[in-house]
Amino acid sequence: KKFGLKHSEILLNLKITNFNTYEVHIDQLHFNFKVKDYINAEGKKDGVIKVISKKVSYTQIPIDVGMKHFGKLIREFIKNKKQLPYDIKITCKVKVAGLDEPIDIDTKIMGNIEL
């Protein structure tokens, strides 16, 4: 969409695989990606994502990316042997066919960006 050193807007392409025998509806999907205090990317998907049983669904999430101290980010990346820690947080409500109440999902993934 739009790219700059301090602020960018991108589309995240998301592939969702439903291995279950029940249809799944995903609602209120929020995504956050953070690299220390340098990068913060956030987005949400409006509407319900329907994933039919034993099928794959594709969707896009608009993401706002904010970057601070780009020079410091590059220096720290080089200093740390070309890797920096990141956190990804995903929250949503999942409604499974046959169940009355949706399930709240709140997951965090941590790793290293490596070059």
DOKEBA-656087 format. One record per atom (N, C-alpha, C): residue number from 1; residue in three letters; atom name; x, y, z. Coordinates in Angstrom, 3 decimals. Example, Ala and Ser with C-alpha at 12.3 -4.5 7.8 and 13.67 -1.06 7.14 Angstrom:
BEGIN
DRENBA  nr rest atom        x        y        z
DRENBA   1  Ala    N   13.190   -5.690    7.800
DRENBA   1  Ala   CA   12.300   -4.500    7.800
DRENBA   1  Ala    C   13.200   -3.300    7.800
DRENBA   2  Ser    N   12.850   -2.250    7.080
DRENBA   2  Ser   CA   13.670   -1.060    7.140
DRENBA   2  Ser    C   12.900    0.030    7.870
//
This chain:
BEGIN
DRENBA  nr rest atom        x        y        z
DRENBA   1  Lys    N    0.822   -1.195    0.000
DRENBA   1  Lys   CA    0.000    0.000    0.000
DRENBA   1  Lys    C    0.865    1.257    0.000
DRENBA   2  Lys    N    1.492    1.550    1.131
DRENBA   2  Lys   CA    2.299    2.753    1.295
DRENBA   2  Lys    C    3.516    2.391    2.129
DRENBA   3  Phe    N    4.718    2.837    1.716
DRENBA   3  Phe   CA    5.944    2.459    2.430
DRENBA   3  Phe    C    6.786    3.686    2.714
DRENBA   4  Gly    N    7.254    3.804    3.958
DRENBA   4  Gly   CA    8.151    4.882    4.363
DRENBA   4  Gly    C    9.023    4.402    5.511
DRENBA   5  Leu    N   10.032    5.200    5.855
DRENBA   5  Leu   CA   10.936    4.792    6.936
DRENBA   5  Leu    C   10.312    4.934    8.321
DRENBA   6  Lys    N    9.339    5.830    8.486
DRENBA   6  Lys   CA    8.711    6.009    9.802
DRENBA   6  Lys    C    7.337    5.371    9.891
DRENBA   7  His    N    6.638    5.323    8.771
DRENBA   7  His   CA    5.287    4.744    8.778
DRENBA   7  His    C    5.006    4.082    7.441
DRENBA   8  Ser    N    4.413    2.902    7.514
DRENBA   8  Ser   CA    4.030    2.180    6.302
DRENBA   8  Ser    C    2.678    1.530    6.501
DRENBA   9  Glu    N    2.009    1.282    5.405
DRENBA   9  Glu   CA    0.769    0.519    5.411
DRENBA   9  Glu    C    0.963   -0.650    4.464
DRENBA  10  Ile    N    0.731   -1.849    4.983
DRENBA  10  Ile   CA    0.920   -3.044    4.169
DRENBA  10  Ile    C   -0.299   -3.954    4.306
DRENBA  11  Leu    N   -0.381   -4.953    3.448
DRENBA  11  Leu   CA   -1.399   -5.989    3.567
DRENBA  11  Leu    C   -0.714   -7.295    3.936
DRENBA  12  Leu    N   -1.166   -7.897    5.007
DRENBA  12  Leu   CA   -0.659   -9.191    5.442
DRENBA  12  Leu    C   -1.541  -10.262    4.821
DRENBA  13  Asn    N   -0.949  -11.152    4.028
DRENBA  13  Asn   CA   -1.676  -12.267    3.448
DRENBA  13  Asn    C   -1.649  -13.425    4.439
DRENBA  14  Leu    N   -2.835  -13.878    4.815
DRENBA  14  Leu   CA   -2.953  -14.897    5.852
DRENBA  14  Leu    C   -3.610  -16.140    5.272
DRENBA  15  Lys    N   -2.981  -17.293    5.507
DRENBA  15  Lys   CA   -3.516  -18.583    5.077
DRENBA  15  Lys    C   -3.969  -19.325    6.331
DRENBA  16  Ile    N   -5.227  -19.749    6.359
DRENBA  16  Ile   CA   -5.781  -20.448    7.517
DRENBA  16  Ile    C   -6.229  -21.831    7.057
DRENBA  17  Thr    N   -5.690  -22.857    7.697
DRENBA  17  Thr   CA   -6.044  -24.233    7.369
DRENBA  17  Thr    C   -6.899  -24.801    8.490
DRENBA  18  Asn    N   -8.053  -25.337    8.130
DRENBA  18  Asn   CA   -8.941  -25.967    9.096
DRENBA  18  Asn    C   -8.814  -27.484    8.933
DRENBA  19  Phe    N   -8.130  -28.129    9.849
DRENBA  19  Phe   CA   -7.939  -29.577    9.804
DRENBA  19  Phe    C   -9.124  -30.322   10.420
DRENBA  20  Asn    N  -10.045  -29.592   11.027
DRENBA  20  Asn   CA  -11.170  -30.198   11.738
DRENBA  20  Asn    C  -12.300  -30.595   10.792
DRENBA  21  Thr    N  -13.230  -31.366   11.332
DRENBA  21  Thr   CA  -14.403  -31.772   10.554
DRENBA  21  Thr    C  -15.551  -30.783   10.725
DRENBA  22  Tyr    N  -15.321  -29.713   11.495
DRENBA  22  Tyr   CA  -16.341  -28.699   11.725
DRENBA  22  Tyr    C  -15.943  -27.385   11.061
DRENBA  23  Glu    N  -16.920  -26.640   10.581
DRENBA  23  Glu   CA  -16.662  -25.302   10.050
DRENBA  23  Glu    C  -16.285  -24.383   11.204
DRENBA  24  Val    N  -15.371  -23.462   10.934
DRENBA  24  Val   CA  -14.884  -22.531   11.954
DRENBA  24  Val    C  -15.107  -21.102   11.461
DRENBA  25  His    N  -15.578  -20.238   12.350
DRENBA  25  His   CA  -15.733  -18.811   12.058
DRENBA  25  His    C  -14.788  -18.037   12.967
DRENBA  26  Ile    N  -13.947  -17.205   12.368
DRENBA  26  Ile   CA  -12.982  -16.396   13.121
DRENBA  26  Ile    C  -13.444  -14.949   13.076
DRENBA  27  Asp    N  -13.559  -14.324   14.241
DRENBA  27  Asp   CA  -14.063  -12.956   14.338
DRENBA  27  Asp    C  -13.141  -12.146   15.238
DRENBA  28  Gln    N  -13.156  -10.831   15.064
DRENBA  28  Gln   CA  -12.374   -9.898   15.882
DRENBA  28  Gln    C  -10.892  -10.271   15.896
DRENBA  29  Leu    N  -10.352  -10.531   14.714
DRENBA  29  Leu   CA   -8.947  -10.919   14.574
DRENBA  29  Leu    C   -8.053   -9.691   14.672
DRENBA  30  His    N   -7.146   -9.699   15.640
DRENBA  30  His   CA   -6.178   -8.614   15.835
DRENBA  30  His    C   -4.773   -9.188   15.750
DRENBA  31  Phe    N   -3.874   -8.422   15.139
DRENBA  31  Phe   CA   -2.501   -8.846   14.915
DRENBA  31  Phe    C   -1.572   -7.736   15.386
DRENBA  32  Asn    N   -0.512   -8.109   16.130
DRENBA  32  Asn   CA    0.499   -7.145   16.550
DRENBA  32  Asn    C    1.881   -7.781   16.416
DRENBA  33  Phe    N    2.796   -7.057   15.771
DRENBA  33  Phe   CA    4.177   -7.497   15.580
DRENBA  33  Phe    C    5.070   -6.402   16.134
DRENBA  34  Lys    N    6.002   -6.783   17.019
DRENBA  34  Lys   CA    6.844   -5.771   17.666
DRENBA  34  Lys    C    8.304   -6.238   17.689
DRENBA  35  Val    N    9.202   -5.312   17.339
DRENBA  35  Val   CA   10.639   -5.528   17.466
DRENBA  35  Val    C   11.144   -4.460   18.423
DRENBA  36  Lys    N   11.339   -4.871   19.686
DRENBA  36  Lys   CA   11.756   -3.949   20.741
DRENBA  36  Lys    C   10.925   -2.665   20.661
DRENBA  37  Asp    N   11.585   -1.514   20.751
DRENBA  37  Asp   CA   10.871   -0.239   20.618
DRENBA  37  Asp    C   11.016    0.329   19.216
DRENBA  38  Tyr    N   11.540   -0.462   18.285
DRENBA  38  Tyr   CA   11.843    0.037   16.943
DRENBA  38  Tyr    C   10.680   -0.106   15.957
DRENBA  39  Ile    N   10.023   -1.251   15.985
DRENBA  39  Ile   CA    8.951   -1.506   15.020
DRENBA  39  Ile    C    7.710   -1.964   15.770
DRENBA  40  Asn    N    6.581   -1.370   15.432
DRENBA  40  Asn   CA    5.299   -1.802   15.969
DRENBA  40  Asn    C    4.310   -1.857   14.805
DRENBA  41  Ala    N    3.831   -3.045   14.507
DRENBA  41  Ala   CA    2.890   -3.239   13.400
DRENBA  41  Ala    C    1.602   -3.812   13.967
DRENBA  42  Glu    N    0.491   -3.137   13.644
DRENBA  42  Glu   CA   -0.803   -3.567   14.171
DRENBA  42  Glu    C   -1.846   -3.577   13.072
DRENBA  43  Gly    N   -2.773   -4.508   13.207
DRENBA  43  Gly   CA   -3.873   -4.553   12.256
DRENBA  43  Gly    C   -5.002   -5.407   12.781
DRENBA  44  Lys    N   -6.152   -5.276   12.138
DRENBA  44  Lys   CA   -7.303   -6.089   12.509
DRENBA  44  Lys    C   -8.106   -6.409   11.260
DRENBA  45  Lys    N   -8.811   -7.509   11.322
DRENBA  45  Lys   CA   -9.648   -7.943   10.215
DRENBA  45  Lys    C  -11.094   -7.719   10.619
DRENBA  46  Asp    N  -11.769   -6.878    9.861
DRENBA  46  Asp   CA  -13.189   -6.652   10.113
DRENBA  46  Asp    C  -13.996   -7.791    9.498
DRENBA  47  Gly    N  -15.059   -8.157   10.151
DRENBA  47  Gly   CA  -15.920   -9.212    9.632
DRENBA  47  Gly    C  -15.456  -10.596   10.037
DRENBA  48  Val    N  -16.255  -11.563    9.664
DRENBA  48  Val   CA  -16.007  -12.962   10.027
DRENBA  48  Val    C  -15.288  -13.666    8.883
DRENBA  49  Ile    N  -14.281  -14.454    9.248
DRENBA  49  Ile   CA  -13.572  -15.304    8.291
DRENBA  49  Ile    C  -14.152  -16.710    8.461
DRENBA  50  Lys    N  -14.770  -17.236    7.413
DRENBA  50  Lys   CA  -15.341  -18.583    7.472
DRENBA  50  Lys    C  -14.354  -19.563    6.859
DRENBA  51  Val    N  -14.048  -20.612    7.631
DRENBA  51  Val   CA  -13.136  -21.637    7.145
DRENBA  51  Val    C  -13.882  -22.967    7.182
DRENBA  52  Ile    N  -14.198  -23.456    6.012
DRENBA  52  Ile   CA  -14.946  -24.707    5.880
DRENBA  52  Ile    C  -14.079  -25.870    6.361
DRENBA  53  Ser    N  -14.721  -26.905    6.867
DRENBA  53  Ser   CA  -13.979  -28.061    7.388
DRENBA  53  Ser    C  -13.097  -28.676    6.315
DRENBA  54  Lys    N  -11.897  -29.058    6.752
DRENBA  54  Lys   CA  -10.903  -29.710    5.884
DRENBA  54  Lys    C  -10.507  -28.864    4.680
DRENBA  55  Lys    N  -10.607  -27.536    4.802
DRENBA  55  Lys   CA  -10.282  -26.628    3.696
DRENBA  55  Lys    C   -9.310  -25.549    4.163
DRENBA  56  Val    N   -8.836  -24.785    3.188
DRENBA  56  Val   CA   -7.936  -23.661    3.430
DRENBA  56  Val    C   -8.662  -22.386    3.041
DRENBA  57  Ser    N   -8.487  -21.341    3.834
DRENBA  57  Ser   CA   -9.062  -20.038    3.532
DRENBA  57  Ser    C   -7.935  -19.005    3.520
DRENBA  58  Tyr    N   -8.063  -18.032    2.640
DRENBA  58  Tyr   CA   -7.074  -16.957    2.531
DRENBA  58  Tyr    C   -7.766  -15.630    2.810
DRENBA  59  Thr    N   -7.069  -14.762    3.507
DRENBA  59  Thr   CA   -7.597  -13.428    3.775
DRENBA  59  Thr    C   -6.441  -12.443    3.866
DRENBA  60  Gln    N   -6.757  -11.171    3.847
DRENBA  60  Gln   CA   -5.755  -10.124    3.984
DRENBA  60  Gln    C   -6.119   -9.238    5.166
DRENBA  61  Ile    N   -5.091   -8.820    5.890
DRENBA  61  Ile   CA   -5.275   -7.916    7.024
DRENBA  61  Ile    C   -4.475   -6.649    6.751
DRENBA  62  Pro    N   -5.129   -5.484    6.748
DRENBA  62  Pro   CA   -4.371   -4.234    6.610
DRENBA  62  Pro    C   -3.567   -3.979    7.881
DRENBA  63  Ile    N   -2.292   -3.670    7.704
DRENBA  63  Ile   CA   -1.377   -3.483    8.836
DRENBA  63  Ile    C   -0.755   -2.090    8.763
DRENBA  64  Asp    N   -0.795   -1.378    9.883
DRENBA  64  Asp   CA   -0.082   -0.107   10.020
DRENBA  64  Asp    C    1.241   -0.392   10.708
DRENBA  65  Val    N    2.328    0.011   10.079
DRENBA  65  Val   CA    3.669   -0.248   10.601
DRENBA  65  Val    C    4.308    1.076   10.996
DRENBA  66  Gly    N    4.697    1.178   12.256
DRENBA  66  Gly   CA    5.413    2.355   12.735
DRENBA  66  Gly    C    6.849    1.977   13.066
DRENBA  67  Met    N    7.793    2.792   12.623
DRENBA  67  Met   CA    9.204    2.533   12.914
DRENBA  67  Met    C    9.807    3.763   13.572
DRENBA  68  Lys    N   10.657    3.509   14.571
DRENBA  68  Lys   CA   11.368    4.579   15.270
DRENBA  68  Lys    C   12.856    4.288   15.206
DRENBA  69  His    N   13.646    5.321   15.166
DRENBA  69  His   CA   15.101    5.198   15.275
DRENBA  69  His    C   15.666    4.170   14.306
DRENBA  70  Phe    N   15.405    4.365   13.019
DRENBA  70  Phe   CA   15.818    3.403   12.003
DRENBA  70  Phe    C   17.330    3.150   12.037
DRENBA  71  Gly    N   18.128    4.201   12.244
DRENBA  71  Gly   CA   19.584    4.039   12.322
DRENBA  71  Gly    C   19.993    3.162   13.495
DRENBA  72  Lys    N   19.365    3.366   14.662
DRENBA  72  Lys   CA   19.660    2.542   15.836
DRENBA  72  Lys    C   19.251    1.089   15.596
DRENBA  73  Leu    N   18.146    0.905   14.912
DRENBA  73  Leu   CA   17.687   -0.446   14.585
DRENBA  73  Leu    C   18.724   -1.185   13.757
DRENBA  74  Ile    N   19.261   -0.544   12.728
DRENBA  74  Ile   CA   20.270   -1.164   11.865
DRENBA  74  Ile    C   21.555   -1.452   12.657
DRENBA  75  Arg    N   21.993   -0.482   13.484
DRENBA  75  Arg   CA   23.202   -0.689   14.285
DRENBA  75  Arg    C   23.032   -1.871   15.254
DRENBA  76  Glu    N   21.904   -1.929   15.927
DRENBA  76  Glu   CA   21.679   -3.022   16.879
DRENBA  76  Glu    C   21.579   -4.365   16.145
DRENBA  77  Phe    N   20.993   -4.352   14.981
DRENBA  77  Phe   CA   20.876   -5.567   14.173
DRENBA  77  Phe    C   22.266   -6.105   13.815
DRENBA  78  Ile    N   23.156   -5.218   13.409
DRENBA  78  Ile   CA   24.524   -5.620   13.054
DRENBA  78  Ile    C   25.294   -6.043   14.308
DRENBA  79  Lys    N   25.155   -5.273   15.387
DRENBA  79  Lys   CA   25.850   -5.568   16.643
DRENBA  79  Lys    C   25.440   -6.931   17.211
DRENBA  80  Asn    N   24.185   -7.297   17.047
DRENBA  80  Asn   CA   23.672   -8.562   17.585
DRENBA  80  Asn    C   23.775   -9.708   16.579
DRENBA  81  Lys    N   24.806   -9.658   15.758
DRENBA  81  Lys   CA   25.080  -10.722   14.794
DRENBA  81  Lys    C   23.901  -10.961   13.848
DRENBA  82  Lys    N   23.333   -9.856   13.386
DRENBA  82  Lys   CA   22.267   -9.852   12.391
DRENBA  82  Lys    C   21.027  -10.615   12.849
DRENBA  83  Gln    N   20.659  -10.406   14.120
DRENBA  83  Gln   CA   19.398  -10.946   14.609
DRENBA  83  Gln    C   18.828  -10.037   15.697
DRENBA  84  Leu    N   17.523   -9.924   15.717
DRENBA  84  Leu   CA   16.818   -9.134   16.729
DRENBA  84  Leu    C   15.575   -9.901   17.167
DRENBA  85  Pro    N   15.247   -9.838   18.466
DRENBA  85  Pro   CA   14.052  -10.534   18.937
DRENBA  85  Pro    C   12.775   -9.817   18.498
DRENBA  86  Tyr    N   11.730  -10.612   18.264
DRENBA  86  Tyr   CA   10.422  -10.059   17.927
DRENBA  86  Tyr    C    9.343  -10.777   18.720
DRENBA  87  Asp    N    8.199  -10.129   18.839
DRENBA  87  Asp   CA    7.003  -10.714   19.447
DRENBA  87  Asp    C    5.850  -10.551   18.463
DRENBA  88  Ile    N    5.067  -11.589   18.317
DRENBA  88  Ile   CA    3.818  -11.512   17.550
DRENBA  88  Ile    C    2.694  -11.906   18.498
DRENBA  89  Lys    N    1.657  -11.089   18.531
DRENBA  89  Lys   CA    0.492  -11.403   19.352
DRENBA  89  Lys    C   -0.734  -11.444   18.448
DRENBA  90  Ile    N   -1.502  -12.509   18.567
DRENBA  90  Ile   CA   -2.722  -12.668   17.782
DRENBA  90  Ile    C   -3.864  -12.962   18.744
DRENBA  91  Thr    N   -4.937  -12.198   18.610
DRENBA  91  Thr   CA   -6.135  -12.454   19.396
DRENBA  91  Thr    C   -7.332  -12.532   18.451
DRENBA  92  Cys    N   -8.296  -13.355   18.830
DRENBA  92  Cys   CA   -9.530  -13.466   18.036
DRENBA  92  Cys    C  -10.551  -14.279   18.819
DRENBA  93  Lys    N  -11.740  -14.342   18.267
DRENBA  93  Lys   CA  -12.789  -15.219   18.778
DRENBA  93  Lys    C  -13.042  -16.266   17.707
DRENBA  94  Val    N  -13.076  -17.528   18.118
DRENBA  94  Val   CA  -13.303  -18.628   17.186
DRENBA  94  Val    C  -14.607  -19.312   17.558
DRENBA  95  Lys    N  -15.504  -19.369   16.598
DRENBA  95  Lys   CA  -16.790  -20.053   16.785
DRENBA  95  Lys    C  -16.737  -21.341   15.982
DRENBA  96  Val    N  -16.882  -22.437   16.678
DRENBA  96  Val   CA  -16.864  -23.752   16.047
DRENBA  96  Val    C  -18.304  -24.212   15.877
DRENBA  97  Ala    N  -18.635  -24.696   14.667
DRENBA  97  Ala   CA  -19.987  -25.195   14.408
DRENBA  97  Ala    C  -20.331  -26.266   15.442
DRENBA  98  Gly    N  -21.499  -26.149   16.034
DRENBA  98  Gly   CA  -21.939  -27.118   17.033
DRENBA  98  Gly    C  -21.723  -26.661   18.466
DRENBA  99  Leu    N  -20.907  -25.630   18.674
DRENBA  99  Leu   CA  -20.698  -25.095   20.022
DRENBA  99  Leu    C  -21.455  -23.787   20.170
DRENBA 100  Asp    N  -22.011  -23.556   21.349
DRENBA 100  Asp   CA  -22.800  -22.348   21.572
DRENBA 100  Asp    C  -21.950  -21.100   21.724
DRENBA 101  Glu    N  -20.876  -21.192   22.498
DRENBA 101  Glu   CA  -20.071  -20.028   22.830
DRENBA 101  Glu    C  -18.776  -20.000   22.015
DRENBA 102  Pro    N  -18.355  -18.793   21.583
DRENBA 102  Pro   CA  -17.054  -18.700   20.901
DRENBA 102  Pro    C  -15.903  -18.908   21.885
DRENBA 103  Ile    N  -14.766  -19.301   21.349
DRENBA 103  Ile   CA  -13.563  -19.520   22.144
DRENBA 103  Ile    C  -12.652  -18.310   21.957
DRENBA 104  Asp    N  -12.185  -17.713   23.053
DRENBA 104  Asp   CA  -11.248  -16.592   22.978
DRENBA 104  Asp    C   -9.838  -17.139   22.769
DRENBA 105  Ile    N   -9.176  -16.658   21.733
DRENBA 105  Ile   CA   -7.800  -17.046   21.440
DRENBA 105  Ile    C   -6.898  -15.847   21.724
DRENBA 106  Asp    N   -5.848  -16.069   22.477
DRENBA 106  Asp   CA   -4.867  -15.036   22.785
DRENBA 106  Asp    C   -3.511  -15.730   22.798
DRENBA 107  Thr    N   -2.757  -15.566   21.729
DRENBA 107  Thr   CA   -1.489  -16.285   21.610
DRENBA 107  Thr    C   -0.336  -15.339   21.325
DRENBA 108  Lys    N    0.839  -15.707   21.803
DRENBA 108  Lys   CA    2.032  -14.893   21.599
DRENBA 108  Lys    C    3.130  -15.798   21.040
DRENBA 109  Ile    N    3.800  -15.312   20.014
DRENBA 109  Ile   CA    4.901  -16.026   19.387
DRENBA 109  Ile    C    6.143  -15.147   19.515
DRENBA 110  Met    N    7.241  -15.729   19.980
DRENBA 110  Met   CA    8.484  -14.988   20.117
DRENBA 110  Met    C    9.551  -15.670   19.276
DRENBA 111  Gly    N   10.423  -14.874   18.701
DRENBA 111  Gly   CA   11.487  -15.430   17.881
DRENBA 111  Gly    C   12.544  -14.378   17.582
DRENBA 112  Asn    N   13.393  -14.669   16.622
DRENBA 112  Asn   CA   14.438  -13.755   16.208
DRENBA 112  Asn    C   14.358  -13.506   14.705
DRENBA 113  Ile    N   14.472  -12.237   14.329
DRENBA 113  Ile   CA   14.640  -11.897   12.933
DRENBA 113  Ile    C   16.104  -12.146   12.630
DRENBA 114  Glu    N   16.378  -12.951   11.628
DRENBA 114  Glu   CA   17.768  -13.274   11.298
DRENBA 114  Glu    C   18.012  -12.975    9.828
DRENBA 115  Leu    N   19.237  -12.580    9.551
DRENBA 115  Leu   CA   19.624  -12.303    8.172
DRENBA 115  Leu    C   20.705  -13.252    7.752
//
